[in-house]
């Protein structure tokens, strides 16, 4: 199973699904909703804890 997270766009505040490997620090992604460039930040990882929990629990 691949680890995916819901990453919150700092601009439009919508979350979009990302593979964790794709948003590792230093990689720039584009928001699927507004097209804003988003980089990995602590703020964007608000939902990460939940995603990780779900990932670890089968
Ligand atoms: Zn956005």
PDB file of the backbone (N, CA, C, O) and the ligand in Angstrom, with CONECT records:
HET     ZN  A 101       1
ATOM      1  N   UNK A   1       0.849  -1.204   0.000  1.00  0.00           N
ATOM      2  CA  UNK A   1       0.000   0.000   0.000  1.00  0.00           C
ATOM      3  C   UNK A   1       0.876   1.243   0.000  1.00  0.00           C
ATOM      4  O   UNK A   1       1.896   1.325   0.684  1.00  0.00           O
ATOM      5  N   UNK A   2       0.445   2.176  -0.774  1.00  0.00           N
ATOM      6  CA  UNK A   2       1.226   3.405  -0.897  1.00  0.00           C
ATOM      7  C   UNK A   2       0.678   4.469   0.041  1.00  0.00           C
ATOM      8  O   UNK A   2      -0.534   4.639   0.174  1.00  0.00           O
ATOM      9  N   UNK A   3       1.578   5.170   0.678  1.00  0.00           N
ATOM     10  CA  UNK A   3       1.154   6.211   1.606  1.00  0.00           C
ATOM     11  C   UNK A   3       0.736   7.464   0.844  1.00  0.00           C
ATOM     12  O   UNK A   3       1.525   8.062   0.112  1.00  0.00           O
ATOM     13  N   UNK A   4      -0.527   7.844   1.037  1.00  0.00           N
ATOM     14  CA  UNK A   4      -1.009   9.076   0.436  1.00  0.00           C
ATOM     15  C   UNK A   4      -1.540   9.974   1.545  1.00  0.00           C
ATOM     16  O   UNK A   4      -1.989   9.488   2.584  1.00  0.00           O
ATOM     17  N   UNK A   5      -1.490  11.256   1.329  1.00  0.00           N
ATOM     18  CA  UNK A   5      -1.983  12.185   2.334  1.00  0.00           C
ATOM     19  C   UNK A   5      -2.893  13.210   1.677  1.00  0.00           C
ATOM     20  O   UNK A   5      -2.819  13.464   0.475  1.00  0.00           O
ATOM     21  N   UNK A   6      -3.746  13.785   2.498  1.00  0.00           N
ATOM     22  CA  UNK A   6      -4.545  14.917   2.040  1.00  0.00           C
ATOM     23  C   UNK A   6      -3.778  16.174   2.393  1.00  0.00           C
ATOM     24  O   UNK A   6      -3.606  16.513   3.564  1.00  0.00           O
ATOM     25  N   UNK A   7      -3.331  16.840   1.386  1.00  0.00           N
ATOM     26  CA  UNK A   7      -2.496  18.003   1.590  1.00  0.00           C
ATOM     27  C   UNK A   7      -3.321  19.258   1.374  1.00  0.00           C
ATOM     28  O   UNK A   7      -3.996  19.398   0.355  1.00  0.00           O
ATOM     29  N   UNK A   8      -3.265  20.164   2.331  1.00  0.00           N
ATOM     30  CA  UNK A   8      -4.096  21.364   2.220  1.00  0.00           C
ATOM     31  C   UNK A   8      -3.353  22.473   1.483  1.00  0.00           C
ATOM     32  O   UNK A   8      -2.237  22.850   1.840  1.00  0.00           O
ATOM     33  N   UNK A   9      -4.011  22.981   0.441  1.00  0.00           N
ATOM     34  CA  UNK A   9      -3.425  24.072  -0.322  1.00  0.00           C
ATOM     35  C   UNK A   9      -3.443  25.345   0.523  1.00  0.00           C
ATOM     36  O   UNK A   9      -4.492  25.718   1.049  1.00  0.00           O
ATOM     37  N   UNK A  10      -2.302  26.015   0.662  1.00  0.00           N
ATOM     38  CA  UNK A  10      -2.265  27.231   1.477  1.00  0.00           C
ATOM     39  C   UNK A  10      -3.043  28.380   0.849  1.00  0.00           C
ATOM     40  O   UNK A  10      -3.382  29.346   1.533  1.00  0.00           O
ATOM     41  N   UNK A  11      -3.323  28.283  -0.422  1.00  0.00           N
ATOM     42  CA  UNK A  11      -4.019  29.378  -1.099  1.00  0.00           C
ATOM     43  C   UNK A  11      -5.534  29.225  -1.083  1.00  0.00           C
ATOM     44  O   UNK A  11      -6.243  30.137  -0.656  1.00  0.00           O
ATOM     45  N   UNK A  12      -6.037  28.089  -1.542  1.00  0.00           N
ATOM     46  CA  UNK A  12      -7.490  27.939  -1.626  1.00  0.00           C
ATOM     47  C   UNK A  12      -8.060  27.098  -0.478  1.00  0.00           C
ATOM     48  O   UNK A  12      -9.274  26.919  -0.372  1.00  0.00           O
ATOM     49  N   UNK A  13      -7.173  26.588   0.373  1.00  0.00           N
ATOM     50  CA  UNK A  13      -7.579  25.833   1.569  1.00  0.00           C
ATOM     51  C   UNK A  13      -8.318  24.549   1.258  1.00  0.00           C
ATOM     52  O   UNK A  13      -8.924  23.943   2.141  1.00  0.00           O
ATOM     53  N   UNK A  14      -8.268  24.138   0.010  1.00  0.00           N
ATOM     54  CA  UNK A  14      -8.848  22.851  -0.319  1.00  0.00           C
ATOM     55  C   UNK A  14      -7.749  21.799  -0.196  1.00  0.00           C
ATOM     56  O   UNK A  14      -6.566  22.070  -0.407  1.00  0.00           O
ATOM     57  N   UNK A  15      -8.178  20.610   0.148  1.00  0.00           N
ATOM     58  CA  UNK A  15      -7.166  19.572   0.259  1.00  0.00           C
ATOM     59  C   UNK A  15      -7.175  18.711  -0.992  1.00  0.00           C
ATOM     60  O   UNK A  15      -8.214  18.486  -1.611  1.00  0.00           O
ATOM     61  N   UNK A  16      -6.021  18.249  -1.335  1.00  0.00           N
ATOM     62  CA  UNK A  16      -5.948  17.342  -2.472  1.00  0.00           C
ATOM     63  C   UNK A  16      -5.053  16.170  -2.110  1.00  0.00           C
ATOM     64  O   UNK A  16      -4.180  16.266  -1.247  1.00  0.00           O
ATOM     65  N   UNK A  17      -5.293  15.085  -2.781  1.00  0.00           N
ATOM     66  CA  UNK A  17      -4.623  13.842  -2.477  1.00  0.00           C
ATOM     67  C   UNK A  17      -3.260  13.797  -3.151  1.00  0.00           C
ATOM     68  O   UNK A  17      -3.128  14.065  -4.345  1.00  0.00           O
ATOM     69  N   UNK A  18      -2.272  13.461  -2.377  1.00  0.00           N
ATOM     70  CA  UNK A  18      -0.939  13.342  -2.930  1.00  0.00           C
ATOM     71  C   UNK A  18      -0.284  12.070  -2.431  1.00  0.00           C
ATOM     72  O   UNK A  18      -0.500  11.644  -1.296  1.00  0.00           O
ATOM     73  N   UNK A  19       0.509  11.478  -3.283  1.00  0.00           N
ATOM     74  CA  UNK A  19       1.366  10.424  -2.776  1.00  0.00           C
ATOM     75  C   UNK A  19       2.466  11.101  -1.972  1.00  0.00           C
ATOM     76  O   UNK A  19       3.042  12.104  -2.394  1.00  0.00           O
ATOM     77  N   UNK A  20       2.738  10.542  -0.828  1.00  0.00           N
ATOM     78  CA  UNK A  20       3.691  11.187   0.059  1.00  0.00           C
ATOM     79  C   UNK A  20       5.046  11.367  -0.627  1.00  0.00           C
ATOM     80  O   UNK A  20       5.705  12.391  -0.450  1.00  0.00           O
ATOM     81  N   UNK A  21       5.448  10.388  -1.393  1.00  0.00           N
ATOM     82  CA  UNK A  21       6.742  10.463  -2.064  1.00  0.00           C
ATOM     83  C   UNK A  21       6.801  11.641  -3.025  1.00  0.00           C
ATOM     84  O   UNK A  21       7.877  12.156  -3.329  1.00  0.00           O
ATOM     85  N   UNK A  22       5.626  12.064  -3.503  1.00  0.00           N
ATOM     86  CA  UNK A  22       5.590  13.146  -4.486  1.00  0.00           C
ATOM     87  C   UNK A  22       5.682  14.525  -3.863  1.00  0.00           C
ATOM     88  O   UNK A  22       5.932  15.505  -4.564  1.00  0.00           O
ATOM     89  N   UNK A  23       5.487  14.613  -2.576  1.00  0.00           N
ATOM     90  CA  UNK A  23       5.527  15.941  -1.979  1.00  0.00           C
ATOM     91  C   UNK A  23       6.611  16.041  -0.913  1.00  0.00           C
ATOM     92  O   UNK A  23       6.533  16.860   0.003  1.00  0.00           O
ATOM     93  N   UNK A  24       7.602  15.207  -1.050  1.00  0.00           N
ATOM     94  CA  UNK A  24       8.710  15.275  -0.109  1.00  0.00           C
ATOM     95  C   UNK A  24       9.383  16.647  -0.205  1.00  0.00           C
ATOM     96  O   UNK A  24       9.301  17.308  -1.240  1.00  0.00           O
ATOM     97  N   UNK A  25      10.040  17.070   0.860  1.00  0.00           N
ATOM     98  CA  UNK A  25      10.621  18.411   0.898  1.00  0.00           C
ATOM     99  C   UNK A  25      11.529  18.668  -0.303  1.00  0.00           C
ATOM    100  O   UNK A  25      12.328  17.819  -0.698  1.00  0.00           O
ATOM    101  N   UNK A  26      11.384  19.852  -0.863  1.00  0.00           N
ATOM    102  CA  UNK A  26      12.204  20.209  -2.011  1.00  0.00           C
ATOM    103  C   UNK A  26      11.464  19.994  -3.321  1.00  0.00           C
ATOM    104  O   UNK A  26      11.858  20.535  -4.354  1.00  0.00           O
ATOM    105  N   UNK A  27      10.390  19.206  -3.284  1.00  0.00           N
ATOM    106  CA  UNK A  27       9.597  19.001  -4.494  1.00  0.00           C
ATOM    107  C   UNK A  27       8.447  19.997  -4.519  1.00  0.00           C
ATOM    108  O   UNK A  27       7.783  20.228  -3.508  1.00  0.00           O
ATOM    109  N   UNK A  28       8.229  20.568  -5.660  1.00  0.00           N
ATOM    110  CA  UNK A  28       7.144  21.525  -5.813  1.00  0.00           C
ATOM    111  C   UNK A  28       5.979  20.851  -6.525  1.00  0.00           C
ATOM    112  O   UNK A  28       6.153  20.205  -7.559  1.00  0.00           O
ATOM    113  N   UNK A  29       4.791  21.013  -5.953  1.00  0.00           N
ATOM    114  CA  UNK A  29       3.600  20.449  -6.562  1.00  0.00           C
ATOM    115  C   UNK A  29       2.626  21.575  -6.891  1.00  0.00           C
ATOM    116  O   UNK A  29       2.713  22.675  -6.346  1.00  0.00           O
ATOM    117  N   UNK A  30       1.705  21.276  -7.786  1.00  0.00           N
ATOM    118  CA  UNK A  30       0.665  22.253  -8.079  1.00  0.00           C
ATOM    119  C   UNK A  30      -0.653  21.782  -7.513  1.00  0.00           C
ATOM    120  O   UNK A  30      -1.004  20.607  -7.613  1.00  0.00           O
ATOM    121  N   UNK A  31      -1.379  22.711  -6.917  1.00  0.00           N
ATOM    122  CA  UNK A  31      -2.691  22.400  -6.379  1.00  0.00           C
ATOM    123  C   UNK A  31      -3.603  22.012  -7.536  1.00  0.00           C
ATOM    124  O   UNK A  31      -3.624  22.669  -8.577  1.00  0.00           O
ATOM    125  N   UNK A  32      -4.363  20.924  -7.334  1.00  0.00           N
ATOM    126  CA  UNK A  32      -5.237  20.463  -8.413  1.00  0.00           C
ATOM    127  C   UNK A  32      -6.471  21.341  -8.556  1.00  0.00           C
ATOM    128  O   UNK A  32      -7.181  21.249  -9.557  1.00  0.00           O
ATOM    129  N   UNK A  33      -6.737  22.196  -7.563  1.00  0.00           N
ATOM    130  CA  UNK A  33      -7.927  23.051  -7.596  1.00  0.00           C
ATOM    131  C   UNK A  33      -7.636  24.420  -8.193  1.00  0.00           C
ATOM    132  O   UNK A  33      -8.324  24.855  -9.116  1.00  0.00           O
ATOM    133  N   UNK A  34      -6.629  25.095  -7.676  1.00  0.00           N
ATOM    134  CA  UNK A  34      -6.387  26.469  -8.119  1.00  0.00           C
ATOM    135  C   UNK A  34      -5.086  26.619  -8.900  1.00  0.00           C
ATOM    136  O   UNK A  34      -4.806  27.687  -9.445  1.00  0.00           O
ATOM    137  N   UNK A  35      -4.304  25.569  -8.954  1.00  0.00           N
ATOM    138  CA  UNK A  35      -3.076  25.634  -9.739  1.00  0.00           C
ATOM    139  C   UNK A  35      -1.920  26.321  -9.038  1.00  0.00           C
ATOM    140  O   UNK A  35      -0.855  26.507  -9.626  1.00  0.00           O
ATOM    141  N   UNK A  36      -2.127  26.703  -7.770  1.00  0.00           N
ATOM    142  CA  UNK A  36      -1.066  27.367  -7.024  1.00  0.00           C
ATOM    143  C   UNK A  36       0.075  26.385  -6.770  1.00  0.00           C
ATOM    144  O   UNK A  36      -0.132  25.180  -6.621  1.00  0.00           O
ATOM    145  N   UNK A  37       1.255  26.928  -6.726  1.00  0.00           N
ATOM    146  CA  UNK A  37       2.398  26.095  -6.424  1.00  0.00           C
ATOM    147  C   UNK A  37       2.474  25.862  -4.930  1.00  0.00           C
ATOM    148  O   UNK A  37       2.448  26.814  -4.150  1.00  0.00           O
ATOM    149  N   UNK A  38       2.566  24.637  -4.533  1.00  0.00           N
ATOM    150  CA  UNK A  38       2.631  24.341  -3.108  1.00  0.00           C
ATOM    151  C   UNK A  38       3.861  23.495  -2.804  1.00  0.00           C
ATOM    152  O   UNK A  38       4.188  22.547  -3.518  1.00  0.00           O
ATOM    153  N   UNK A  39       4.514  23.867  -1.739  1.00  0.00           N
ATOM    154  CA  UNK A  39       5.653  23.085  -1.275  1.00  0.00           C
ATOM    155  C   UNK A  39       5.294  22.524   0.094  1.00  0.00           C
ATOM    156  O   UNK A  39       4.375  23.003   0.760  1.00  0.00           O
ATOM    157  N   UNK A  40       6.016  21.529   0.486  1.00  0.00           N
ATOM    158  CA  UNK A  40       5.730  20.892   1.773  1.00  0.00           C
ATOM    159  C   UNK A  40       6.011  21.847   2.931  1.00  0.00           C
ATOM    160  O   UNK A  40       7.134  22.317   3.112  1.00  0.00           O
ATOM    161  N   UNK A  41       4.977  22.118   3.699  1.00  0.00           N
ATOM    162  CA  UNK A  41       5.127  22.949   4.889  1.00  0.00           C
ATOM    163  C   UNK A  41       4.435  22.271   6.057  1.00  0.00           C
ATOM    164  O   UNK A  41       3.627  21.364   5.862  1.00  0.00           O
ATOM    165  N   UNK A  42       4.739  22.694   7.238  1.00  0.00           N
ATOM    166  CA  UNK A  42       4.086  22.122   8.408  1.00  0.00           C
ATOM    167  C   UNK A  42       2.594  22.417   8.379  1.00  0.00           C
ATOM    168  O   UNK A  42       1.778  21.578   8.761  1.00  0.00           O
ATOM    169  N   UNK A  43       2.247  23.599   7.928  1.00  0.00           N
ATOM    170  CA  UNK A  43       0.835  23.975   7.857  1.00  0.00           C
ATOM    171  C   UNK A  43       0.054  23.043   6.956  1.00  0.00           C
ATOM    172  O   UNK A  43      -1.081  22.673   7.256  1.00  0.00           O
ATOM    173  N   UNK A  44       0.665  22.671   5.862  1.00  0.00           N
ATOM    174  CA  UNK A  44      -0.018  21.824   4.914  1.00  0.00           C
ATOM    175  C   UNK A  44      -0.161  20.398   5.403  1.00  0.00           C
ATOM    176  O   UNK A  44      -0.875  19.594   4.804  1.00  0.00           O
ATOM    177  N   UNK A  45       0.511  20.093   6.477  1.00  0.00           N
ATOM    178  CA  UNK A  45       0.494  18.730   6.966  1.00  0.00           C
ATOM    179  C   UNK A  45      -0.489  18.512   8.098  1.00  0.00           C
ATOM    180  O   UNK A  45      -0.388  17.532   8.836  1.00  0.00           O
ATOM    181  N   UNK A  46      -1.428  19.414   8.233  1.00  0.00           N
ATOM    182  CA  UNK A  46      -2.402  19.277   9.307  1.00  0.00           C
ATOM    183  C   UNK A  46      -3.138  17.949   9.243  1.00  0.00           C
ATOM    184  O   UNK A  46      -3.449  17.358  10.277  1.00  0.00           O
ATOM    185  N   UNK A  47      -3.417  17.481   8.045  1.00  0.00           N
ATOM    186  CA  UNK A  47      -4.151  16.239   7.913  1.00  0.00           C
ATOM    187  C   UNK A  47      -3.252  15.020   7.865  1.00  0.00           C
ATOM    188  O   UNK A  47      -3.726  13.893   7.721  1.00  0.00           O
ATOM    189  N   UNK A  48      -1.979  15.245   7.983  1.00  0.00           N
ATOM    190  CA  UNK A  48      -1.050  14.142   7.796  1.00  0.00           C
ATOM    191  C   UNK A  48      -1.145  13.107   8.899  1.00  0.00           C
ATOM    192  O   UNK A  48      -1.042  11.907   8.645  1.00  0.00           O
ATOM    193  N   UNK A  49      -1.338  13.566  10.111  1.00  0.00           N
ATOM    194  CA  UNK A  49      -1.403  12.648  11.236  1.00  0.00           C
ATOM    195  C   UNK A  49      -2.531  11.635  11.031  1.00  0.00           C
ATOM    196  O   UNK A  49      -2.357  10.436  11.249  1.00  0.00           O
ATOM    197  N   UNK A  50      -3.670  12.135  10.614  1.00  0.00           N
ATOM    198  CA  UNK A  50      -4.823  11.255  10.371  1.00  0.00           C
ATOM    199  C   UNK A  50      -4.510  10.267   9.243  1.00  0.00           C
ATOM    200  O   UNK A  50      -4.805   9.076   9.340  1.00  0.00           O
ATOM    201  N   UNK A  51      -3.916  10.781   8.195  1.00  0.00           N
ATOM    202  CA  UNK A  51      -3.612   9.940   7.055  1.00  0.00           C
ATOM    203  C   UNK A  51      -2.640   8.840   7.462  1.00  0.00           C
ATOM    204  O   UNK A  51      -2.763   7.693   7.031  1.00  0.00           O
ATOM    205  N   UNK A  52      -1.693   9.201   8.281  1.00  0.00           N
ATOM    206  CA  UNK A  52      -0.697   8.230   8.723  1.00  0.00           C
ATOM    207  C   UNK A  52      -1.341   7.175   9.616  1.00  0.00           C
ATOM    208  O   UNK A  52      -1.012   5.990   9.557  1.00  0.00           O
ATOM    209  N   UNK A  53      -2.258   7.642  10.436  1.00  0.00           N
ATOM    210  CA  UNK A  53      -2.979   6.722  11.313  1.00  0.00           C
ATOM    211  C   UNK A  53      -3.757   5.699  10.482  1.00  0.00           C
ATOM    212  O   UNK A  53      -3.717   4.498  10.750  1.00  0.00           O
ATOM    213  N   UNK A  54      -4.460   6.200   9.475  1.00  0.00           N
ATOM    214  CA  UNK A  54      -5.239   5.321   8.616  1.00  0.00           C
ATOM    215  C   UNK A  54      -4.336   4.364   7.860  1.00  0.00           C
ATOM    216  O   UNK A  54      -4.697   3.216   7.598  1.00  0.00           O
ATOM    217  N   UNK A  55      -3.179   4.846   7.521  1.00  0.00           N
ATOM    218  CA  UNK A  55      -2.228   4.034   6.763  1.00  0.00           C
ATOM    219  C   UNK A  55      -1.693   2.879   7.610  1.00  0.00           C
ATOM    220  O   UNK A  55      -1.506   1.762   7.126  1.00  0.00           O
ATOM    221  N   UNK A  56      -1.458   3.175   8.867  1.00  0.00           N
ATOM    222  CA  UNK A  56      -0.884   2.160   9.756  1.00  0.00           C
ATOM    223  C   UNK A  56      -1.911   1.154  10.235  1.00  0.00           C
ATOM    224  O   UNK A  56      -1.566   0.052  10.661  1.00  0.00           O
ATOM    225  N   UNK A  57      -3.171   1.540  10.162  1.00  0.00           N
ATOM    226  CA  UNK A  57      -4.234   0.649  10.620  1.00  0.00           C
ATOM    227  C   UNK A  57      -4.892  -0.028   9.424  1.00  0.00           C
ATOM    228  O   UNK A  57      -5.522   0.641   8.605  1.00  0.00           O
ATOM    229  N   UNK A  58      -4.756  -1.313   9.316  1.00  0.00           N
ATOM    230  CA  UNK A  58      -5.326  -2.013   8.151  1.00  0.00           C
ATOM    231  C   UNK A  58      -6.864  -2.020   8.157  1.00  0.00           C
ATOM    232  O   UNK A  58      -7.483  -2.568   7.246  1.00  0.00           O
TER     233      UNK A  58
HETATM  234 ZN    ZN A 101      -5.303  25.531  -4.220  1.00  0.00          ZN
END
